[in-house]
């Protein structure tokens, strides 16, 4: 029986790492490509490879780097010839501040890594997804901060991060309408206790993010099965092109 083939980017920590662990632990016929920037630093991933022999392949992934993305696709093509599900978790949130103070260099970096990176990845793996015979899915990880209506009035200073994730949402929805054979939607993980979340808390000068995290944050280990349930149960008719939350509910654009 041919395995279901997954690609998880940003797999060296946080949500990406937990998704790899959850997939390996709960699925029998599975092949998981775990995309990381620095292979030598992926110590926890290497441990998972030992715990789940034959299920996980650590692969080099650098967001928006066309050569690396194309090399990744070639390696997967050589081993399997297809991809069933991609969950794109790689991204950055390295600055928080109001629009008037946001460095243009930070805006460019966030758009390059978070938004352009999503498109580069999709183009690189397009033919592999097309070769899947099992409801192929391309799921970029987004954020509630991308909503133009729900949370934009909160004083978090997500100018560059939120704008880049709004662009991810557009790219995802455009992919949906252009590819009738594919299930594609942006998925927001909600408030998850990750290195990025803790870093954002430190950068937030408004003092409003910390209390929200204290009240609502869940661990990446708890988030992973919830996110996978949304992904695995999704259909093009029900979910394609929508902006979905970790509980499967739609978020207002």
C-alpha positions in Angstrom: 0.0 0.0 0.0 1.4 3.4 -1.0 2.0 5.7 2.0 0.3 9.0 2.4 3.1 11.5 1.9 3.3 14.7 3.9 5.6 17.8 3.9 5.7 19.9 7.0 7.8 23.0 6.8 9.2 24.8 9.9 9.4 21.3 11.4 12.4 21.9 13.8 10.3 23.4 16.6 6.9 24.5 17.8 3.8 23.6 15.8 5.7 22.1 12.9 7.6 19.7 15.2 4.5 18.7 17.0 2.7 18.0 13.8 5.5 15.7 12.7 5.4 13.9 16.0 1.6 13.6 15.9 1.5 12.2 12.3 4.3 9.7 13.0 2.6 8.5 16.2 -0.9 8.1 14.9 -0.5 7.0 11.3 0.8 3.7 10.1 1.3 4.1 6.3 2.9 7.5 6.3 6.0 9.2 4.9 6.7 12.6 6.4 9.2 15.1 5.0 10.2 17.5 7.7 11.5 20.7 6.3 14.1 22.6 8.3 16.5 25.4 7.6 19.5 24.0 9.6 19.7 20.2 9.5 22.4 20.0 12.1 20.3 21.9 14.6 17.2 19.6 14.2 18.1 17.5 17.3 14.5 16.8 18.4 13.6 15.8 14.9 16.5 13.4 14.8 15.1 11.9 18.0 11.7 11.4 16.3 13.5 9.7 13.4 14.9 7.2 15.9 11.5 6.7 17.6 9.6 6.3 14.3 12.1 4.5 12.0 11.3 4.9 8.3 8.5 7.4 8.7 10.4 10.7 8.8 12.9 12.3 6.4 14.6 15.5 7.4 15.0 17.7 4.4 16.5 21.2 3.9 13.9 23.9 3.5 14.5 27.7 3.3 11.4 29.8 2.8 11.4 31.8 -0.5 14.7 30.3 -1.7 13.7 28.9 -5.1 16.8 26.7 -5.6 16.3 25.0 -2.2 12.5 24.6 -2.7 13.1 23.0 -6.1 15.8 20.7 -4.7 13.3 19.7 -2.0 10.7 18.9 -4.6 13.2 16.8 -6.6 14.1 14.7 -3.6 10.5 14.0 -2.8 9.8 13.2 -6.5 12.8 10.7 -6.5 11.5 8.9 -3.4 7.8 8.9 -4.0 6.7 10.9 -7.1 3.9 12.6 -5.3 2.8 14.6 -2.3 -0.6 14.3 -0.6 -0.5 17.0 2.0 1.6 20.0 2.7 1.3 22.1 5.9 3.5 25.1 5.6 4.4 26.3 9.1 7.7 28.1 8.4 7.5 31.8 9.1 8.8 34.7 11.1 7.5 37.4 13.5 10.6 39.3 14.5 9.2 42.8 15.0 6.2 44.4 16.8 5.4 48.1 16.6 3.0 50.6 15.1 3.0 51.3 11.4 4.7 54.7 11.9 7.7 53.0 13.5 7.9 49.7 11.6 11.3 49.4 9.8 10.8 48.9 6.1 13.5 46.2 6.3 11.2 44.2 8.7 8.2 44.7 6.4 10.2 43.3 3.4 11.6 40.4 5.4 8.1 39.4 6.6 6.6 39.6 3.2 9.5 37.6 1.7 9.5 34.8 4.2 5.8 34.5 5.1 4.1 35.4 1.8 6.5 35.0 -1.1 7.8 31.9 0.6 4.3 30.4 0.4 4.1 31.0 -3.4 7.6 29.7 -4.0 6.8 26.5 -2.2 3.5 26.0 -4.0 5.2 26.4 -7.4 8.0 24.0 -6.5 5.6 21.2 -5.4 2.7 21.8 -7.8 3.4 18.8 -10.0 3.9 16.6 -6.9 0.5 17.6 -5.6 -1.1 17.1 -9.0 0.3 13.6 -9.0 -1.5 12.7 -5.8 -4.5 10.4 -6.1 -5.7 11.0 -2.6 -7.4 14.5 -2.2 -4.2 16.6 -2.3 -4.0 19.4 0.2 -1.9 22.6 0.4 -2.4 24.2 3.8 -0.5 27.4 4.6 -0.4 28.3 8.3 -1.8 31.8 8.8 -2.8 33.8 11.9 -5.8 35.5 13.3 -3.7 38.7 13.1 -4.3 38.5 9.3 -8.0 39.4 9.7 -8.9 42.9 8.5 -11.9 42.9 10.8 -11.6 40.7 13.8 -8.5 41.7 15.7 -6.9 44.6 13.7 -8.0 47.2 16.3 -6.1 45.6 19.1 -2.8 47.4 19.9 -0.4 44.5 19.3 1.8 46.2 16.7 1.5 43.4 14.2 1.9 45.7 11.1 4.5 43.6 9.2 3.5 40.2 10.5 -0.3 40.8 10.1 0.2 42.2 6.6 2.3 39.3 5.5 -0.2 36.8 6.7 -3.0 38.7 5.0 -1.0 38.2 1.8 -0.7 34.5 2.7 -4.5 34.4 2.9 -4.9 36.0 -0.5 -2.4 33.6 -2.1 -4.2 30.6 -0.5 -7.6 31.7 -1.7 -6.3 32.5 -5.2 -4.8 29.0 -5.4 -8.1 27.5 -4.4 -10.0 29.2 -7.2 -7.3 28.4 -9.8 -7.0 24.7 -9.0 -10.3 22.8 -8.9 -8.5 19.5 -8.0 -6.9 20.9 -4.8 -8.0 21.5 -1.2 -6.3 24.7 -0.2 -7.1 27.1 2.7 -5.2 29.2 5.2 -5.4 27.7 8.7 -4.9 29.8 11.9 -3.6 27.8 14.9 -4.9 30.3 17.5 -2.9 31.2 20.5 -0.2 28.5 20.9 2.7 28.6 23.4 5.7 28.6 21.1 9.1 30.3 21.0 7.5 32.8 18.5 4.6 33.6 20.9 7.0 34.1 23.8 9.2 36.4 21.7 6.2 38.4 20.6 5.1 38.8 24.2 8.5 40.3 25.1 8.3 42.7 22.1 4.7 43.8 22.8 5.0 47.2 24.4 1.2 47.6 24.7 1.0 45.1 27.5 -2.1 43.5 26.1 -0.7 40.3 24.5 0.6 38.7 27.7 -2.8 38.5 29.5 -4.5 37.1 26.4 -1.8 34.4 26.1 -2.1 33.6 29.8 -5.8 33.0 29.4 -6.0 31.3 26.0 -2.7 29.7 25.0 -2.4 26.0 24.5 0.7 23.9 24.0 1.9 23.0 20.6 1.4 19.3 21.6 -2.3 20.0 22.2 -2.6 22.1 19.1 -1.2 19.5 16.7 -4.1 16.9 16.8 -6.7 19.7 16.6 -5.0 21.2 13.5 -4.6 17.8 11.9 -8.3 17.1 12.5 -9.2 20.2 10.5 -6.8 19.3 7.8 -7.7 15.6 7.5 -11.4 16.2 7.6 -11.4 19.1 5.2 -13.1 19.0 1.8 -12.9 21.4 -1.1 -16.6 22.0 -1.0 -16.8 22.8 2.7 -13.4 24.4 3.4 -11.6 25.3 0.2 -10.6 28.9 0.0 -11.9 29.7 3.5 -10.0 31.3 6.4 -10.2 28.6 9.1 -9.4 28.6 12.8 -8.0 25.7 14.8 -11.5 24.7 15.8 -12.6 24.5 12.2 -14.7 27.6 12.4 -14.4 30.4 9.8 -12.6 33.6 10.7 -13.9 36.9 9.1 -11.5 38.1 6.4 
